[in-house]
Amino acid sequence: MFLDYYRLREQPFGVTPDPRFLYFSPAHREALASLFYGIDAGRGFLALIAEPGMGKTTLLFQLLKRLKGSVRSAFLFQTHCDSHELLRYLLDAWGLDGRGKDLVQMHAQLNEFLYAEAVAGRRVAVFIDEAQNLSDTVLETVRLLSDFEAADRKLLQIVLAGQPELAHRLMRPGLAQLRQRISVVAGLQRLPAAETFRYVNHRLKVAGYEGPELFTAAALTVIAERSEGIPRNINNICFNAMSLGCAVGCKKIEAQIVEEALHDLSLESLVQKPKTATTVAPALHDAGPTYYS
């Protein structure tokens, strides 16, 4: 492990969505603000759309952190579920017993709970991650949850977070009623090169690095180009580059180390190459050139 070698307190490029490591690019800052104020204003339905690896879950955890103490929340990770399982999970998350109840009974139980929370002056929100995996039937169940309302406000704030496929699905005519209820849509964009540089240094700083620049400018340029500005890719490249740098005794990560780490990350390098043409029977060559795919 390279933590001691580079004098780090913790792993700077981990795979878990730790909000402490969230880098606030302009797009991330705008998305967080849009969702926060949307919930604060009681807009009801909100959406966060981004490619895989852009930090949706980390952003949601940061949002939960900001809302802590002012909002009772439920976070749904498992989106391969039916409507009954969805409502059962929500009831469990808020300490309610939904065992043995059908959809109508659970719906009524949720309505009673939400009204009581509103009377007590508390807001309630549900965050659904990877929402593109929800079936149309479950999405319709989610839409019906937005019907919980008082005369002056929505009783439940719903945040749908998902990949671009979610946006495409919401454009379908069959989901028009759901799409029309979404009043806030936030997105996350890939990091440009300059933001990638700052992203890497930000995560190193949070992890406790206090030395000179660990990655050279040339190394960061390679990372920015090959990661395509996707945070998950940046993390994987940096982790492998630092592991390799530690193994070969390099206190500073040069571009060559990054290139070697990228090669190690390539699945193609682990696939056995097809036999060369020189091993093919001569009779096959007589029929013309041989191609391999």
ABEGO torsion letter per residue (X at the ends): XAAAAAGBABBABBABBBAAABBBBAAAAAAAAAAAAAAAAGAGBBBBBBBBGAGAAAAAAAAAAAABGABBBBBBABABBBAAAAAAAAAAAAGBBABGBBAAAAAAAAAAAAAAAAAAGBBBBBBBBGAAABBAAAAAAAAAAAABBBAABBABBBBBBBBAAAAAAAABAAAAAAAAABABBBBBBBBBAAAAAAAAAAAAAAAGBABBBABBAAAAAAAAAAAGGBAAAAAAAAAAAAAAAAAAGBABBBAAAAAAAAAAABAAAABBBBBBAAABBAAAAAAEBBBBX
